[in-house]
């Protein structure tokens, strides 16, 4: 069994900065970490490896310093690491990123067939949740998003069954391999890396691929040139000037308090009551 886990090195969201001219994330001087959502996918891949054997390859597109993120994944138990890095990838949005990562997965599959591709639900710097589905679309893979648990993986029948969290509850889905899975947060707990594993990771020769080595066929689809997303403005939310209204409530009079509170809400939002009634009628 061969699993590819796409990970991303992201700036610590508590210290993130945006370039005032290009509106792109400034990584210089900002502490970098492995995207937390990707670690849930990595742990799930490692659990499948523990159960069925095989290998786990971690793939990242990013600047040269992203090598440290891949080494951390190696220390957790990944078998191989590939960093797709080239100045031509700079400024990529989700469309260009999914193109580059899909090309990287194809190159890895030429060495050994890939059974599963994992990504995190989203990244903490972009929060778009678009890259995983983008890779699946470009590669023609079945897509399972927001997966909470892998119920069964049958390598003989080439199928996988998962539980997927949805707005209406929990869905149980079954599809054929290979496929791409985006894991939800808090679905597992990342294992600890022991000292021997960390020493091994520190010395591991992470493979670095340029755009040519990654199999990029169309240079117009990577980097800023391949990124149609335009960030027109970046700004912080305006602090609210309203203060919370404190109510003194008597336990015996909770019904009247609730009715008065609802009346105030409907007064401030005139269409809310009719919208709720309409939604209830549709259900």
MOMO-V170432 format. One record per helix or strand of 2 or more residues. SS is the DSSP state (h for helix, s for strand). FROM is the first residue (numbers start at 1). TO is the last residue. Records with the same first field share a line. If there is no record, write none. Layout:
SS->FROM-TO ; FROM-TO
//
This chain:
s->2-6 ; 9-11 ; 17-18 ; 25-26 ; 32-34 ; 55-61 ; 80-84 ; 116-120 ; 142-154 ; 159-166 ; 169-176 ; 179-183 ; 207-209
h->13-15 ; 36-52 ; 64-76 ; 87-89 ; 94-111 ; 131-139 ; 195-203 ; 219-221 ; 251-268 ; 272-282
//
